[in-house]
Amino acid sequence: MNPQQLEYFRRKLNAWREELIQESEETLEHLRSENWKEPDPNDRASHESEATLELRTRDRYRKLIGKIDAALRRIDRGEYGYCEETGEPIGIARLEARPIATLSVEAQEAHERDEHRRGE
Protein backbone atom coordinates (compact mmCIF):
# COMPACT_ATOMS: atom_id res chain seq x y z
CA MET A 1 0.00 0.00 0.00
CA ASN A 2 1.43 3.35 -0.95
CA PRO A 3 1.76 6.35 1.42
CA GLN A 4 -1.24 8.16 -0.09
CA GLN A 5 -3.48 5.15 0.49
CA LEU A 6 -2.24 4.79 4.06
CA GLU A 7 -2.93 8.47 4.70
CA TYR A 8 -6.41 8.08 3.21
CA PHE A 9 -7.19 5.24 5.61
CA ARG A 10 -5.63 7.11 8.56
CA ARG A 11 -7.95 10.05 7.87
CA LYS A 12 -10.94 7.76 7.37
CA LEU A 13 -10.28 5.93 10.63
CA ASN A 14 -9.70 9.16 12.58
CA ALA A 15 -12.92 10.69 11.23
CA TRP A 16 -14.86 7.55 12.12
CA ARG A 17 -13.33 7.58 15.61
CA GLU A 18 -14.26 11.23 16.17
CA GLU A 19 -17.82 10.58 14.99
CA LEU A 20 -18.21 7.73 17.48
CA ILE A 21 -16.78 9.80 20.32
CA GLN A 22 -19.12 12.69 19.48
CA GLU A 23 -22.15 10.39 19.46
CA SER A 24 -21.07 8.90 22.80
CA GLU A 25 -20.75 12.36 24.34
CA GLU A 26 -24.21 13.26 23.05
CA THR A 27 -25.63 10.10 24.62
CA LEU A 28 -24.05 10.88 27.97
CA GLU A 29 -25.40 14.42 27.88
CA HIS A 30 -28.84 13.11 26.97
CA LEU A 31 -28.78 10.62 29.84
CA ARG A 32 -27.65 13.32 32.30
CA SER A 33 -30.46 15.66 31.30
CA GLU A 34 -33.17 13.00 31.28
CA ASN A 35 -35.96 13.10 33.85
CA TRP A 36 -35.63 9.77 35.63
CA LYS A 37 -38.50 10.35 38.07
CA GLU A 38 -41.40 9.47 35.83
CA PRO A 39 -44.53 9.03 37.94
CA ASP A 40 -45.98 6.36 35.66
CA PRO A 41 -44.20 3.00 36.03
CA ASN A 42 -44.75 2.20 32.35
CA ASP A 43 -43.15 5.48 31.26
CA ARG A 44 -40.27 4.89 33.65
CA ALA A 45 -39.78 1.37 32.27
CA SER A 46 -39.78 2.71 28.72
CA HIS A 47 -37.18 5.33 29.67
CA GLU A 48 -34.99 2.75 31.32
CA SER A 49 -35.32 0.40 28.37
CA GLU A 50 -34.31 3.15 25.94
CA ALA A 51 -31.37 4.12 28.14
CA THR A 52 -30.21 0.52 28.31
CA LEU A 53 -30.34 0.25 24.53
CA GLU A 54 -28.38 3.49 24.15
CA LEU A 55 -25.75 2.31 26.62
CA ARG A 56 -25.43 -1.03 24.85
CA THR A 57 -24.92 0.80 21.57
CA ARG A 58 -22.29 3.04 23.13
CA ASP A 59 -20.52 -0.02 24.53
CA ARG A 60 -20.32 -1.38 20.98
CA TYR A 61 -18.90 2.00 19.96
CA ARG A 62 -16.29 1.75 22.74
CA LYS A 63 -15.19 -1.64 21.40
CA LEU A 64 -15.18 -0.30 17.86
CA ILE A 65 -13.00 2.64 18.93
CA GLY A 66 -10.53 0.11 20.33
CA LYS A 67 -10.44 -1.64 16.95
CA ILE A 68 -9.97 1.69 15.19
CA ASP A 69 -7.09 2.53 17.52
CA ALA A 70 -5.52 -0.86 16.76
CA ALA A 71 -5.85 -0.18 13.01
CA LEU A 72 -4.17 3.22 13.46
CA ARG A 73 -1.31 1.52 15.34
CA ARG A 74 -0.96 -0.97 12.47
CA ILE A 75 -0.66 1.97 10.07
CA ASP A 76 2.07 3.46 12.26
CA ARG A 77 3.94 0.13 12.36
CA GLY A 78 3.57 -0.46 8.62
CA GLU A 79 1.38 -3.52 9.15
CA TYR A 80 -1.95 -2.09 7.99
CA GLY A 81 -3.63 -3.80 5.07
CA TYR A 82 -2.01 -7.20 5.60
CA CYS A 83 -3.82 -10.30 6.82
CA GLU A 84 -2.84 -11.27 10.36
CA GLU A 85 -3.04 -14.97 9.49
CA THR A 86 -1.54 -15.20 6.02
CA GLY A 87 0.49 -12.01 5.69
CA GLU A 88 -1.11 -11.43 2.29
CA PRO A 89 -2.56 -8.02 1.33
CA ILE A 90 -6.17 -7.63 2.46
CA GLY A 91 -7.21 -5.59 -0.54
CA ILE A 92 -8.35 -2.01 -0.91
CA ALA A 93 -12.00 -2.92 -1.59
CA ARG A 94 -12.26 -4.87 1.68
CA LEU A 95 -10.51 -2.12 3.63
CA GLU A 96 -12.80 0.46 2.08
CA ALA A 97 -15.81 -1.53 3.24
CA ARG A 98 -14.29 -2.42 6.63
CA PRO A 99 -11.24 -0.27 7.44
CA ILE A 100 -10.60 -2.17 10.67
CA ALA A 101 -10.31 -5.54 8.90
CA THR A 102 -7.43 -7.71 10.06
CA LEU A 103 -8.10 -10.71 7.83
CA SER A 104 -8.30 -11.14 4.08
CA VAL A 105 -11.65 -12.22 2.67
CA GLU A 106 -10.37 -15.78 2.27
CA ALA A 107 -9.00 -15.96 5.81
CA GLN A 108 -12.21 -14.47 7.22
CA GLU A 109 -14.34 -16.99 5.35
CA ALA A 110 -12.16 -19.85 6.60
CA HIS A 111 -12.43 -18.49 10.13
CA GLU A 112 -16.23 -18.32 9.85
CA ARG A 113 -16.40 -21.86 8.45
CA ASP A 114 -14.35 -23.13 11.40
CA GLU A 115 -16.66 -21.32 13.85
CA HIS A 116 -19.69 -22.81 12.12
CA ARG A 117 -18.22 -26.32 12.32
CA ARG A 118 -17.55 -25.89 16.03
CA GLY A 119 -21.07 -24.57 16.55
CA GLU A 120 -20.10 -21.12 17.81
C-alpha positions as CSV (number, residue, x, y, z in Angstrom):
1,M,0.0,0.0,0.0
2,N,1.4,3.4,-1.0
3,P,1.8,6.4,1.4
4,Q,-1.2,8.2,-0.1
5,Q,-3.5,5.1,0.5
6,L,-2.2,4.8,4.1
7,E,-2.9,8.5,4.7
8,Y,-6.4,8.1,3.2
9,F,-7.2,5.2,5.6
10,R,-5.6,7.1,8.6
11,R,-7.9,10.1,7.9
12,K,-10.9,7.8,7.4
13,L,-10.3,5.9,10.6
14,N,-9.7,9.2,12.6
15,A,-12.9,10.7,11.2
16,W,-14.9,7.5,12.1
17,R,-13.3,7.6,15.6
18,E,-14.3,11.2,16.2
19,E,-17.8,10.6,15.0
20,L,-18.2,7.7,17.5
21,I,-16.8,9.8,20.3
22,Q,-19.1,12.7,19.5
23,E,-22.1,10.4,19.5
24,S,-21.1,8.9,22.8
25,E,-20.7,12.4,24.3
26,E,-24.2,13.3,23.0
27,T,-25.6,10.1,24.6
28,L,-24.1,10.9,28.0
29,E,-25.4,14.4,27.9
30,H,-28.8,13.1,27.0
31,L,-28.8,10.6,29.8
32,R,-27.7,13.3,32.3
33,S,-30.5,15.7,31.3
34,E,-33.2,13.0,31.3
35,N,-36.0,13.1,33.9
36,W,-35.6,9.8,35.6
37,K,-38.5,10.4,38.1
38,E,-41.4,9.5,35.8
39,P,-44.5,9.0,37.9
40,D,-46.0,6.4,35.7
41,P,-44.2,3.0,36.0
42,N,-44.8,2.2,32.3
43,D,-43.2,5.5,31.3
44,R,-40.3,4.9,33.6
45,A,-39.8,1.4,32.3
46,S,-39.8,2.7,28.7
47,H,-37.2,5.3,29.7
48,E,-35.0,2.8,31.3
49,S,-35.3,0.4,28.4
50,E,-34.3,3.1,25.9
51,A,-31.4,4.1,28.1
52,T,-30.2,0.5,28.3
53,L,-30.3,0.2,24.5
54,E,-28.4,3.5,24.2
55,L,-25.7,2.3,26.6
56,R,-25.4,-1.0,24.9
57,T,-24.9,0.8,21.6
58,R,-22.3,3.0,23.1
59,D,-20.5,0.0,24.5
60,R,-20.3,-1.4,21.0
61,Y,-18.9,2.0,20.0
62,R,-16.3,1.7,22.7
63,K,-15.2,-1.6,21.4
64,L,-15.2,-0.3,17.9
65,I,-13.0,2.6,18.9
66,G,-10.5,0.1,20.3
67,K,-10.4,-1.6,17.0
68,I,-10.0,1.7,15.2
69,D,-7.1,2.5,17.5
70,A,-5.5,-0.9,16.8
71,A,-5.8,-0.2,13.0
72,L,-4.2,3.2,13.5
73,R,-1.3,1.5,15.3
74,R,-1.0,-1.0,12.5
75,I,-0.7,2.0,10.1
76,D,2.1,3.5,12.3
77,R,3.9,0.1,12.4
78,G,3.6,-0.5,8.6
79,E,1.4,-3.5,9.1
80,Y,-1.9,-2.1,8.0
81,G,-3.6,-3.8,5.1
82,Y,-2.0,-7.2,5.6
83,C,-3.8,-10.3,6.8
84,E,-2.8,-11.3,10.4
85,E,-3.0,-15.0,9.5
86,T,-1.5,-15.2,6.0
87,G,0.5,-12.0,5.7
88,E,-1.1,-11.4,2.3
89,P,-2.6,-8.0,1.3
90,I,-6.2,-7.6,2.5
91,G,-7.2,-5.6,-0.5
92,I,-8.4,-2.0,-0.9
93,A,-12.0,-2.9,-1.6
94,R,-12.3,-4.9,1.7
95,L,-10.5,-2.1,3.6
96,E,-12.8,0.5,2.1
97,A,-15.8,-1.5,3.2
98,R,-14.3,-2.4,6.6
99,P,-11.2,-0.3,7.4
100,I,-10.6,-2.2,10.7
101,A,-10.3,-5.5,8.9
102,T,-7.4,-7.7,10.1
103,L,-8.1,-10.7,7.8
104,S,-8.3,-11.1,4.1
105,V,-11.7,-12.2,2.7
106,E,-10.4,-15.8,2.3
107,A,-9.0,-16.0,5.8
108,Q,-12.2,-14.5,7.2
109,E,-14.3,-17.0,5.3
110,A,-12.2,-19.9,6.6
111,H,-12.4,-18.5,10.1
112,E,-16.2,-18.3,9.9
113,R,-16.4,-21.9,8.4
114,D,-14.3,-23.1,11.4
115,E,-16.7,-21.3,13.8
116,H,-19.7,-22.8,12.1
117,R,-18.2,-26.3,12.3
118,R,-17.5,-25.9,16.0
119,G,-21.1,-24.6,16.5
120,E,-20.1,-21.1,17.8
